[in-house]
Amino acid sequence: MKVLLGGVPFGCDNIGDEAILASVIAIFRDLNPAVELVVSTGDRKGAEQKFGVETVPLYGFEQEFPASDLRHGLKGVDLFVWAGATGLSDYPRMGCTLLREAQRQGVKTVVWNVGMNDVLNPSFFQIRGRKLLLCELVRKVFRYDLKRRWEERLCAAARRKIGRTLERCLLVVLRDARSLKELRRCGPFPDAISGADSALLQGGIESGNLPWNDSAAKRFQAADKRLAVCISAQNPIYEQQRFCDWLDRLHTVHPDLLTVMIPMNLKTDYFLMKNMAGKLQHSEHVLLTNFAEPEEVQELVGRCSLVISSRLHLMILALNRLVPCIGITRGSKIPFFLDEYGLPCAGTTDRIDFEGLSEMTERYLSPPPDFRKRTQERREEMLNSLTQAIHLLKPHVENGIGENIA
């Protein structure tokens, strides 16, 4: 059986997406060791070397490889899998276009642990430019909110497309129950289920194998407590200087604390956090890392005391190791995930609740005695949900049996 994993911009320096990919590959190979896996990725050589898979271009996410060209990558493929991430709200048109292209080619399709925020990506569904000027003119002349109605129509059309496309899939698994609830705003989907993010299965490496220099390793190991921080460059925090000032005050209160800045995208997050580190008064309290592999990041963050992050997958990797997290939200996916563990968010990237952040940091730098036990219990429940989803996937991977819903 031949399976194409796509629908996600793999190979684009997002460590979270690569954690998803590694885990999905492991799932499929465990279900059927003989399965032939093909990955649609922007880093074809890297994926081939690391996973021993066949690759095709990153259809739909690179200008030179439009979604319509997916038909070339589908030759001989039995199953196309939209393999994760938050694409149902982040890039619903593209994800659905890829699914529909596969369906037109007679290839079975599966949606596998994809997330959905409660709001569709504003980058695609907000009126801008000349259209916005037109809307402003209509509002002033006719007192009619054309912008709101126009955006509502765009979102409604996207949801209808999601409904029509996914109802033709062999299996639909959403990343969590609240994502499934959002999907059901697009259609009834009585057979769709919620599973869990595939990255819950991400493996690690031995700490001695982390690829860093001796100086950085010694600083990390010498710290009494370590605070992991990741700020996404996709939605930078608005009050960057104020956040840096907050970190300086935290280091004053906790002089033995090392802030470990962990970029989840080495081409964007790294340079943002490098700039932030330069604004801090005491560089000896900060360590900026540049690990590129999810197993390296999981080992690193697993040895920290607390995580503050606006990147979802750093927190997933941290909670794989039972490390407490505080979210800075940029959409509903972070609170959706942290609510599963009863963990807090300290405002949004537009407006951080610094007073709340201070209180939460003090609470979780030395978490309650039962924290690890409660977190492990909740993690086991999420893994059980993932296992149930894998059980439903199994017959379609073992034998290639099943038809897309007509």
Beta strands, then each sheet from edge to edge (+ up, - down):
strand 1: 2-10
strand 2: 36-41
strand 3: 54-56
strand 4: 79-82
strand 5: 108-114
strand 6: 171-174
strand 7: 193-194
strand 8: 225-230
strand 9: 257-261
strand 10: 286-288
strand 11: 306-309
strand 12: 325-329
strand 13: 345-348
sheet 1: 3+ 2+ 1+ 4+ 5+ 6+ 7+
sheet 2: 10+ 9+ 8+ 11+ 12+ 13+
end
